Every structure is written in structure tokens, then in C-alpha cells.
């Protein structure tokens, strides 16, 4: 079991550290369906787990036109804070 060292609050703005495609297993199947590139900015919409145990995040990524690219289930190793926002 991996222990989480960073906890993001709901509403935190984060950056994706690696590209993910819809077949990666991280996507909600009924939402989005576009590849999301490393560096994409998203918002944490839900947090599962409690530090220091494993924590997972539902992160929504949107296109410039506001359409949802995907909602992904991610760990803290997949995302980084954007300007240190929303960390708890």
C-alpha cells in the first residue's frame, strides 16, 4: 500500500503530470472520452480516502469551450498543485 503525502481539497486546481487516454482505466466511462495531455489543468471534484492512507481524487478536465474532456480517478502521483492552490 502506498501512503499519500499530499492531500488536495475539493475545488483544488491541479495539473496532470502524464497524458491519459480513455482506455487507461482512469476515466469515468459515461463522461468525456478525449485524450487528456500532460499539463492539462483540472479541478478536484471529489476526494476518497484519508491521509496518511491512500487518497484518490476525481478530477474534471474541460476544454476551452467548457465541454468536459473527462472525469478521471487519479492518485497524488498523477497530479501536481497549480500555484499551490487547494492543498489541505
ChimeraX attribute file (.defattr): number of C-alpha atoms within 10 A of each C-alpha:
attribute: neighborCount
match mode: 1-to-1
recipient: residues
	/A:1	5
	/A:2	8
	/A:3	12
	/A:4	17
	/A:5	12
	/A:6	16
	/A:7	21
	/A:8	24
	/A:9	17
	/A:10	17
	/A:11	16
	/A:12	20
	/A:13	23
	/A:14	26
	/A:15	20
	/A:16	23
	/A:17	16
	/A:18	13
	/A:19	13
	/A:20	19
	/A:21	14
	/A:22	18
	/A:23	11
	/A:24	10
	/A:25	11
	/A:26	16
	/A:27	24
	/A:28	15
	/A:29	13
	/A:30	8
	/A:31	14
	/A:32	19
	/A:33	16
	/A:34	16
	/A:35	15
	/A:36	21
	/A:37	14
	/A:38	14
	/A:39	14
	/A:40	16
	/A:41	21
	/A:42	24
	/A:43	21
	/A:44	22
	/A:45	16
	/A:46	16
	/A:47	19
	/A:48	12
	/A:49	12
	/A:50	12
	/A:51	12
	/A:52	12
	/A:53	12
	/A:54	16
	/A:55	20
	/A:56	21
	/A:57	24
	/A:58	21
	/A:59	28
	/A:60	23
	/A:61	24
	/A:62	18
	/A:63	14
	/A:64	8
	/A:65	6
	/A:66	8
	/A:67	10
	/A:68	15
	/A:69	20
	/A:70	26
	/A:71	24
	/A:72	26
	/A:73	19
	/A:74	18
	/A:75	19
	/A:76	19
	/A:77	13
	/A:78	17
	/A:79	22
	/A:80	18
	/A:81	17
	/A:82	15
	/A:83	9
	/A:84	11
	/A:85	14
	/A:86	17
	/A:87	15
	/A:88	9
